[in-house]
């Protein structure tokens, strides 16, 4: 449909076919600051665990770690 957007994620953009890369816009995402990770957890009703440094700026990674404790 019109106005459809696809998000391609890759650690190796050079491996994408040139015809694909030529139609893409690059968006670099950086890890969040710890204060922002805390805000995300609080918005989900969670508290910051003692091993929060393992999150490396990723609330999703931290939540997965919390599930596996």
Secondary structure as UniProt FT lines:
FT   TURN            2..3
FT   HELIX           13..15
FT   HELIX           18..21
FT   TURN            22..23
FT   HELIX           34..43
FT   TURN            44..45
FT   TURN            50..51
FT   HELIX           52..55
FT   TURN            56..57
FT   HELIX           59..68
//
